[in-house]
Amino acid sequence: MKPLARREGLVVRDLPDETIVYDRKRHQAHCLNRMAALVFRHADGTRSAAEIATLLAEGTPREREAVVALALEQLSQACLLDGPAPVPATARRAVLRHVGLGAALLVPAIASVIAPTPAEAATCVTSCVGQPNGTPCNCFAPDVPCGSATCVADSCNDGGGC
Amino acid sequence: MASLPSLMPWHAPGTRLLERIDRLRWSAGTCVCACGWRVGLRVNEPALLPQLAACLPPGWRPAASPAVDAVYSLWVARDRGGVRGRNRVYAGGERRASTPDLGHALAVLESEIRLGLAMAARGRTFVHAGAVAWRGRAILVPGRSRSGKTTLVAELVRQGALYLSDEFAVLDARGRVHPFAKPLSIRGASGCDRHTRRHAVEDLGGHSATRPLPVGLVAFTEYRERAAWEPTALSAGAAVLDLLAHTVPARLRPAESLHALARVVSGAALLKGPRGDAAQTAACLLRTVATAVPVAARPLGAGR
């Protein structure tokens, strides 16, 4: 089976040592280190995992195969592969056993975040509109201790209101 | 500051909710432009129109045409029989606030307009961050609300940095930060919105930057009691992910956002860690940006 990385619906941005991949469908951003990015690029549906492993410059053949297996597993978990990872899941610990300490750069890694909605990214004045009843809020009624107010039916229960 | 033109905004047909709001008796309106975004405001009390200028984002200009990209509405309620009426704020067809406190309604209106601009500004990427300038380079402090951004920005200004913004780092395609010098919103000791006070940067003895600047330092930090500023360096990729988490148009324009963020991190020191005292942290940040030669941390996954 020949792994095929997704190409549709992605924004890919290369940095000097890493690659950022933004998934427009899931609104997730992933940071791929050099090894994960290399496997992502070569997983084009024309090469098997073993063939991709031969393209890596570093490590022994056994290490390279383990690294490619781990990278494909991580890419699959990040939904960056079309279909499942084509090789059995490989525990990171097992790969690390295969990869020598001096070859730490070989280990693929992917970090991910969910992109915020505009409102999540920005400062908002607290408002009870649309909030579930009981949501703690800071409203604007005078002479009420801060933090004691909650939202009730789109308004503050402190007599102020949001 | 230019005076607000008296101009009732006109917008393209919208939702049924917006059409219902359109049918209310709006008696005064104005139209302005900021970063290529045309926005209209309308109220049912003409006397209130001059007060709306304080709700507009820095850098607004009067618009000549009533055609707008977005419309915001403030309905001021009258008290009846001793019962306080509720003022209502609408962003397009959505109700954003219903409150007897006019000051609160105006604060919501201002916040909503800034968010609208941050989403729609052409050629600009708005990142939720404090920003100052020191020796020709910008320091960004991205973070969530109530993470202590404004406190740190105010302290940086007191120590001589030029003010860019306490809310948004406004990036262009080259990764430079443009001034967005709204008054600093400093919350009371309780951290409560109700006790927020606005301070012009001059009140702090500082000045605003007047031109776009490249970024020299990005400091991801938030206040923690008794913490000391002992940051770790981030890789460029990790910093882009962290910045993206505070980027308003991240979902709307991911390619443009990533382009700007990649330019930011390419020339900046990238540090992360909790901070304690704002004055001590500010002094450290100023020293760092004055001496920093951008050295990216090892990329993600390097070493164990």
Interface residues (C-beta under 8 A of the other chain):
Chain A: V11 R13 L15 P16 D17 E18 T19 I20 Y22 R24 H27 A29 C31 L32 N33 R34 M35 A36 L96 L101 A104 L105 V107 P108 A109 I110 A111 S112 V113 A115 P116 T117 P118 A119 A121 A122 T123 C124 V125 T126 S127 V129 N138 C139 F140 A141 P142 C146 G147 D154 S155 C156 G160 G161 C162
Chain B: R86 R95 R96 A97 S98 T99 P100 D101 G103 H104 A107 V108 E110 S111 R114 L115 A118 M119 F126 V127 H128 S145 E167 F168 G188 S190 G191 C192 D193 R194 H195 S235 A236 G237 A238 V240 L241 D242 L244 A245 H246 T247 V248 P249 A250 R251 L252 P254 A255 L258 H259 A262 V265 S266 A296 P299 L300 G301 A302 G303 R304
